[in-house]
Amino acid sequence: MPFAVYVLGLAVFAQGTSEFMLSGLVSSIAADLGVSLAAAGLLTSAFAVGMVLGAPLMALAGRTWPRRRALLFFLAVFVAVHIAGALTPSYGVLLATRFVGALANAGFWAVALTAAVSMVPDRLKGRATAVVVGGVTIACVVGVPAGAVLGERWGWRAAFWAVALISLPAFAAILRSLPGGVRGDGEAAPVRNELRVRNELRVRNELRVRDELRVLTGPRLRPTLLTMALVQGATFCAFSYLEPLLTRESGLSSAWVPAALALFGAGAFLGVTVAGRYADRRATALVAYGMVALALGWSALALTAGRPVAALVLIPLLGLLAFGTGTALITRLLGQAAGAPTLAGASATAAFNLGAAVGPWAGGLALDAGLGHRSPVWVSAALMGLALVVAGARRAAVAVSGVRVTE
């Protein structure tokens, strides 16, 4: 595996820490800024909305840039908005910084996924995807619990400062490790003064964008994208409110929250590792079994949340299932979208974060309705049930049409 692929995973670790760390900080943010738990949860949704909108827009904007330049620009913006978020006393400004940071993160993800799979042969594309996605899972194991510890000791702003600081080594590593002359569409950058060549490339890029959009909006990919969004919605719905669930339903002290987050992250890391090894050959089976197990697992957590031992046992298992299934879905999507090499990573990022936006919002609605701190977990179970319906409908449509589906 090229070293540059691992460098991309390092940068995603820093960004994944930011995306997930609010799950351990919602209570302290709500108290400090004078807002409700649901409003604090919307900070996660704002980040996810920025990812949904930013993934295709940033991928298109950066497709004519050299990949290294695009990645460095997105990472620099990401650092700047985290510094601003750490300094602001305003909930509105913090919400805006989460959105802008997500735009930068989306651009980075879209370019990074495409860059990673372009650097390896077909037989290693699943592993390359797993390395990049693995940065998020390591963030769950190390970064998110560390953010919870920082928030407990020095306030939630310390976690934002930490994300900005740990992004700097990733910036330096990308600067040194990635080639600088390859554009986002995989071709060498044109000479700046050759106007005719640039115009020809612009026209060709426009045609490619149309072709890629045609692939991504086709009937084969829409169910996969929707399924991915629902699976991630279930994950983020429960995970965003894990801290109040554990402290107010399971009866655990706040000191247990970093350990619980680390358990979830450890399970997520194992799930990505397993999916990276087998997704290229068994993607359909991994997705099918994982979705059924997630529907049962979220229901079990909602039923047993009042028992601390049961909750702590289920949390890493659910991390394994959620991220293993998610990685298998990404691998399958990238395989199905071979005709859209630039926007395939963007579409995966957008679908992933559409769920990440809807999940915390839906969980917040359940909390505001007075349904209790277990209600977001029940919403997660319902979202998984809907994902199974979508997947089943796709299979039924294929069976009726008589078309063989290749994963």
N, C-alpha and C positions, 0 to 999 in steps of 0.2 A: 504493500500500500504506500503510495507517495507520501512523503512527509507533509506536503502542502495540504493534504486532506485532513490530517490531524490538526494542523494549524487552524483550519476552518472550524473544526470541532471545538478548539480552545476559545475562539471568538463566540461561538454559539453558547458555550458555557456561561460566559459573562452575560449575554443577552437573555439566556434562559433563566438565570438567577433573577434578573429583573422581572421577567414575565410571571414567574411563579412565586416570588418571595412575599407578595402581599397576602398570601394565604395564612402566613404567620403574623401579620401585622395589622389586620383589619380592625381589631379592637383598639389598638393604640392610635391608629390614624383617626378613627372615628372620635375617640375621646379628645385628641389634641386639636382637631379641626372643628369639633362641635357638630358632627354629622352622624347619621344613623349607620348601622352596620350595612344595610343595603346600599347606601350611598358610597360607603367605603368599598364595597364589593364592585360598584360600577367603575372604579378605577381599573379593575381587571378587564371589564367589558370595553372601556375606552381604549385600552391597549390593543385588545383584540380587534375592535373596529378599525383602528389604524392599520393593523396587519392585513385585514381583509381588503381595504381600499388600496393600501400601499403596495401589496404584492404584485398585482398586474401593472399598476402605474409606474412603480419604480423599476420593474423589470424592463418595461418598454423604454423608459427614460435612459436606462443604463446599458441598453443592448449595443449601442455604438461606442461605448466607453471601453477601454481596456479593463478587464475584470479586476485587476489589482486596484486601479484608480477608483472604480465603483465601490469595491469593498471598503477601501480606506475612507472614502467620503461618507458612506453610510455609518461606519463605526464612529467617525469623528462627531457627526451629528448626535448619535446615540449618547456619547459621553457628555456633550454639552447640555443636553436637555436633562440629564440626571443631576448635573450640578445645579441647574436651575430649580429642579424639583426639590432638591435637598435644602435650598435656601428660601423657598417661598412659604409665606404663612397662609396663603389662600388656597382653598379647596378647588376653586375654578381654575387657577393657574396650574395647580398640580394635575388636574384632569387634562388640561391642554398639553402639558409636558408628556403625559403618558401617551396621548394620541400621536404627538410628533415623534416621540421616541419609537413608537410602534411603526410609523412610516419608514423610519430609518432601518429598524430591525427587519421589516418586511423586504425592503430592498436587498439587505444583506442576505437574508434567507434565500430569496429567489435566485440571486447570482451564485451563492455558495452551493446550493444543491445542484445546479446545472454544472458548475465548475468541477465539483467533486466527481460526478459520474462521468464527465468528459475525460478525466485523467486516468481512468482505469478501463480494462477490457470488460466486455459484457458479463462475463462470469463473476466479476467482482463488484458490479454496480450495487447489488443489495448490501454488501459490506461497506462500500463507500457511503451509501445513504445512512447506514447504521452508525458510522463514525460521526457524521455531522449531527444526526439526531441524538446520538449519544452524548453530545455536549449538553443537551437539555437535561438528560437523565442524571448526568454527573452534577449538574446544577441542583437538581432535586436532592441528591445525596449529600452534597457538601454546601453549595451556595445558599440554598433556601433555608436549611437549618441554621447556618451561620448568620444569615440575615435575621432570623427570629431571635437568636441569641443577642445580636447587636441591638435589635429593637427593644429587647427586654432590659438590657443594661444601660444603653445610652440613647434610647429613643429611635423611632422609625427612620429618622433622617440619616442616622449613621449607616443604615443599610444602603441608602441611595448613594452616599459618598463611597461606600465600598465597591458598589457596582462600577462607578466611574473609574476607580483606581485599578480594578482588576481587568478593565478593558484595555488599559495601556499596553501591557505585555502582548496582548493579542494584536494590537495595532502594529507594534514593532515587528512581530513575527510574520505578519502578512506582508509587510513592506519588504522583508528580506527573503521570503520563501516563495511567493507567487510570481510567475512571469508577468511582465508588464505590457507586453505587446499584443495580447490576444483580446479581442473584443468579446462582449457578452454573447454574440452569436457564433463564436468559435473561429472567426477569421482574423487574420492579421490586420492591425489598424492601418488605414490608408495614409498616404503622405498628405500633410495638411494643405499644401498649396495646389494640389491637383483637383481643381474644381470639377472637372468633368467626371473624374473617377468618383468623387464624393456624391455627385448627383445620381450617378448610376447606382451607387450603393444605397442611396436613400430610397430610390424607386424599388430596388430589389428588396430592401428591408420592409417597405410597406406591403409588398406582395406576400412576403413571408409571414408578416403579422396576420394578414387576412387568412392565409392558409392555416396558421396555427390556431387562430380563433375558431375556424371551421371545425378543426379536429376537437378542440376542447368543449365546444358546445354541441357536439354530436350526441346521439342517443346512447352510445356505448359508454361515454364517460360521465354523463349527468348522474346516473344512480350511484356511481362510485364516489363522486364528489359529495353528494348529499349524505351518503352513508358515513363518509369520513367526518363531515360536519357534525352529524348527530352523535357519533362516538366521542368526539372531542368535546362536544357540548356536555355530555354526561360526565366526562372526566373533570372538566373545569367547574361545573356546577357544584359538585360535592367538594372538590379540592379547595375552592375559593373560600368555603365556610367550614373548613376542617377544624380550624382553631376554636371557634365558638362551640362546635359540636363536641369536641373533646373536653373542653373546660366546663361546659354548661349542661351537657347530657351524660358524658361518661364519668364526670366527677374528677377528672385528672387536673392537677395543678398546671399552671402555665409553663413550669419547668419541663413538663413532659412534651410540650408542643414541638420543640426542635427534634427530639428523638423520634416522634411520630412522623414528622416530615422527612427525616432521614430514612426511616423504614420505607415510606412510600417511594422515595427516590431510589433506594437500593433495589426494590422490586422493579421499578421502571428501568433501571440500568440492566438488570437481568433480562427483562422482557425485550428490550431493544437488541441485546446481544443474541438472544435466541432467534429473534425475527431476522436479524441480519444474516445469520448462518443458514436459515432454512427458507426465507421468504422467496428467494429466486426460484425454488423448486416446489414449495408447498404453500404458496400465498393464499390460495382459495381455502384450504383446510385451516390455516392459521386464522384467517379472518372469520370464518364461520364458527369455529369452536370458541374463539376469543369473544365474539359478540354474545353468544349464548351465555358463556361463563360470566361476562360482565353484567348482563341483565340480572342474573341470579346473585352475583356478588354485591351489587349496590343494594339490592333488596335485603340481603342478609345483614349488611352494615346498618341499614335503617332500622331493622328489627332488633339488633343486638347492641346498638350504640350505648345503651345504659350499662353495659358490662365492659369495663375497661380492657380486660384480657382479650375478649372476643374482638373488640374494635382494633386493638393493636396487632392481632393476628391477621385480620382481614385487610388492613391498610397496605402492607407490602404486597399481598397477593393481588389486590386491585391495581396497584402500581404496575406490577408485572403484566397483567392482562391488558390494561389500558394502553401502555406504551408498546407492548408487543404487537397488539392488534393495529394500533396506529401506524407503526413502522411497516407492517405488512401491507396496509392499505396504501401508504405512500409508494412502496415498491411496485405494487400492482398498477397504480395510477401512472407512474413514470414509464412503465412498460407499455401500457395502453396508449400513452400519449407520445410515442416515439416520433410522430410527425409534427410535434410542437416542442422542439428542444429548448427554446428560450422560455416559453410561457408555461411549460409543464411544472417546473419548480414553483412558479408563481401561483398556479392554480392549486397545487398541493398546499402551499402556505395559506392561501385565501380560504380554502375549505377548512383547514385545521383551525384557523382563527375565527371563522364564522361561528363555529361551535363554541370557541372560547369566549366570544362576545355574548351569544345567546344563553349559554349555560349559567354564568353568574347573574345575568339579568333575570332569568327565570327563577333561579334560587332566591334572589332578592325579593321577587314578587311573592313567593311562598312565605318568606319570613315576614314581610310587611302585612300579609294577610292573617298573621297570628297563628300560623300552622305549626310553629315550634321549630327548634333547631335541627330536628331530623328531616324536616320537609325538603331541604335541598337534595338530600340523598334519595328521597323518594322521587323527586323530579329527575334525578340521574337515571334511576331505574326505568322511569317512563320514557325517557329519551332513547334508552337502549332498546326498549320494546318497539319504538317507532323505527329505529334503525333496522331491526330484524324484519319489520313489515316491508320496508323499502327494498331490502336485499331479497326477500322472498318474492316480491312483486317483479323484480328484475329477472329472477330465475324463471318465474312463471311465464313472463313475456317471451323470454328466449325459447322456452320449451314449446310455446304455442307457435312461434314463428318458424321453428325447426332449424334455427341458426345455431351452430356450435360456437360457444364462447371460449376463447383462449385467454387465459389469464397471463 
